[in-house]
Amino acid sequence: MTTRYPMWPPAVVEGICDVLGRTDRPGLTGREIDRLLGMLGIADVQPGASKRDRLWAALMSKQQANQASNCIIGLITEAMAPGRYLEDPARFEALRDGLAEPLALVGCRVSDEGKVARARRATTLDEVAALAGRLRTELTRRGVHPEVTRYCEE
């Protein structure tokens, strides 16, 4: 018997769709979205809309019909399958970093294996930033001394 996970708030689903449906890299292409929705049996209820809006409408419709967030978890897991990023591992990391913030609000994260995993749940924007590792990531990108990042809490 498959576990049914609680429904996720529309704002969290929107945040996920904003990341996956970005127009520029690392966002998924329209073709990738078509394939994912088809593979998972999720109806594209707004085929003429933007990628973000298509994803949001499709996921919210399926989540409402099933009264569970399993479809969203399934789409993220399939979209983040490491095999999709063999030629572009930086894209995997960029998507994972982007998904960290909305997922923190429902107590989840994307693992190194590309799977949705449990994590500490954030309730404030400060907690979201800390759990998503945004400060540490930005400091590392700017090349600060490793001693500084040692004091960043995640």
C-alpha positions in Angstrom: 0.0 0.0 0.0 1.4 3.4 -1.0 1.7 6.1 1.7 -0.5 9.1 1.0 1.3 12.3 2.0 -0.6 15.4 3.2 -1.6 18.0 0.7 0.9 20.9 0.3 -0.3 24.6 0.4 -0.8 26.3 -3.0 2.0 28.8 -2.2 4.5 26.0 -1.8 3.4 24.3 -5.0 3.7 27.7 -6.7 7.3 28.1 -5.4 8.2 24.7 -6.7 6.7 25.5 -10.1 8.5 28.8 -10.2 11.8 27.0 -9.9 11.0 24.1 -12.3 9.2 26.3 -14.8 11.8 29.1 -15.0 12.1 30.5 -18.6 15.9 30.4 -18.4 18.3 27.8 -17.2 18.1 25.8 -14.9 14.4 25.6 -15.5 12.9 22.7 -17.3 12.0 23.0 -21.0 8.4 22.7 -22.2 9.4 19.3 -23.7 10.8 18.1 -20.4 7.6 19.2 -18.7 5.4 17.4 -21.3 7.4 14.2 -20.8 7.2 14.3 -17.0 3.5 15.0 -16.9 2.9 12.2 -19.4 5.1 9.7 -17.6 3.4 10.4 -14.3 -0.2 10.4 -15.7 -0.8 14.0 -14.7 -3.2 15.8 -17.0 -1.9 19.1 -18.6 -5.1 21.1 -17.7 -3.7 24.4 -19.2 -1.6 23.4 -22.2 -1.5 27.0 -23.6 -0.3 28.6 -20.4 3.3 29.4 -19.3 5.4 26.6 -18.0 5.0 27.7 -14.4 1.2 28.1 -14.8 0.9 24.7 -16.6 2.8 22.9 -13.9 0.9 24.6 -11.1 -2.5 23.9 -12.6 -1.6 20.3 -13.4 -0.1 19.6 -9.9 -2.9 21.4 -8.0 -5.6 19.6 -10.0 -4.0 16.2 -9.4 -3.3 16.9 -5.7 -6.9 18.0 -5.2 -8.3 14.9 -6.9 -6.0 12.6 -4.9 -6.2 14.6 -1.6 -2.4 13.9 -1.4 0.9 15.6 -2.4 2.2 12.3 -3.9 2.0 13.6 -7.4 4.2 16.6 -6.6 6.7 14.5 -4.8 6.7 12.1 -7.8 7.2 14.9 -10.3 10.1 16.4 -8.3 11.7 13.0 -7.9 11.5 12.2 -11.6 12.6 15.7 -12.6 15.6 15.5 -10.3 16.7 12.0 -11.3 20.6 12.3 -11.5 20.7 10.5 -14.9 19.0 13.5 -16.4 22.0 15.7 -15.5 25.0 13.6 -16.5 26.0 16.3 -19.1 25.2 19.2 -16.8 25.6 18.5 -13.1 25.6 22.2 -12.3 22.0 22.3 -13.5 21.0 19.6 -11.0 22.6 21.6 -8.2 20.9 24.9 -9.3 17.5 23.2 -9.4 18.1 21.5 -6.1 19.2 24.8 -4.5 16.1 26.5 -5.9 13.8 23.8 -4.7 15.3 23.9 -1.2 13.4 27.0 -0.1 9.8 26.0 -1.0 10.4 22.4 0.2 11.7 23.7 3.5 8.2 25.0 4.2 6.8 21.4 4.1 9.7 19.8 5.9 11.4 18.3 2.8 14.5 18.6 0.7 16.0 17.1 -2.5 18.7 14.5 -1.6 21.9 13.9 -3.5 20.1 11.0 -5.1 17.4 13.4 -6.5 14.8 12.1 -4.1 12.4 14.1 -1.9 13.5 13.4 1.6 12.3 14.6 5.0 14.0 17.6 6.6 13.4 20.0 9.4 10.3 22.2 8.6 10.7 25.9 8.4 8.0 28.3 9.6 9.6 31.7 9.0 11.5 33.2 6.1 14.7 33.3 8.2 14.3 29.6 8.9 13.8 29.0 5.2 17.0 30.8 4.3 18.9 29.0 7.0 17.6 25.5 6.1 18.1 26.1 2.4 21.7 27.0 3.1 21.4 30.3 1.1 23.9 32.2 3.2 26.5 29.5 3.1 26.0 29.1 -0.6 26.3 32.8 -1.3 29.4 33.2 0.9 31.1 30.2 -0.8 30.2 31.6 -4.2 31.9 34.9 -3.3 35.0 33.0 -2.2 35.1 34.0 1.5 37.5 32.3 3.8 36.4 28.8 4.9 36.6 29.9 8.5 33.7 32.3 7.9 31.4 29.6 6.5 32.2 27.3 9.4 30.0 29.6 11.5 27.0 29.5 9.3 24.2 27.5 10.8 22.1 25.2 8.5 
